[in-house]
Amino acid sequence: PLGTGNDLARALGWGAGFRPDQDVRAFLQEVVSSAPTVFDRWTVTATFTKSGEQRSWPMCNYCDVGISGRLTLNFHEARERNPS
């Protein structure tokens, strides 16, 4: 999500993010009373060629289509054209 994660928050129904003027207690109460959501989660393990070291990271999967997909593709293509 271009590093923000806000599209995931929207997909989960949390809105675009926490607002500074939002009541923290009310926000936390919404979190506590929320319903669980099914979510794909797995671990990815990479082995570094030169050192042989292995590292693992938890990963989450969700699918987003529409304008955010187009924006992400445009961002990626611009970064490929101008890597510096």
N, C-alpha and C positions, 0 to 999 in steps of 0.2 A: 504493500500500500504506500509506496514511496516513503516509507519510514515512519508514517504517522500512526497506523493502526486504526484510524478513525472509521474507515469503511467497515472493519470488523465490528467495531462498537455499534455502528448503525445497523449492521446485519443482525446483531444480537438484540436490537431494540433498545440500546442504551443511549441513543442519540449521538451527536457528533463529538461529544466530549464534555468534560466537566467545565462549568462556567464559574468564574471567580465569584460571581454574585449568588451562586447557588448555595442553599443551606446544606452544609456537610452532613448534618444528622439526618435530614430528610433523604439525602442521596444514599447514605449508608443503610437506612431503613428499607429503601427500595431494593438494594442489593440483597439484604437479608431475606426479604419476602419474595424474591424472584424465583421463577421456576427453572429447574435444570434444563439445559439444552444439549442435545446430542452433538458431539464434536469429534472429528477424527484427530487422533493424536498418536504419534509414534516417535521413535528415536532413530536419528540418522547418525551413522558412524562413518567417519572419514579416516583413511589411512594416508599419511603424508609420505610421498614417494621417497624423498631423500632421507628422512630420518626414520621412517617406519613407525613413527608415533601415531597413535590412534586417539581421536577425540570424538565425543558423542554430544549431540544437541537434541533436545526435545523439539519436535516440529508439530505444528497444528495445520490442518487443512480445511479450507472452506472455499467455496466458489463464489465469485462475484462477476456478474456480467453487466454490460451497459457502459455508461459513461466512464466509470472508474477504470474499466478494462482498457478503453480507448486512451484515456489519459496516461495510464501506465505504459502502454505500448509507445505512445508519442514520446514520453519521457525517456524510455529505454533507447529508442531510435535516435533521439537528439544526443543522448550521452554517447552512443556509439559513433556518431558523426563528429563529436567534439569531446574527446576523452579527457582533456585537461581542464 
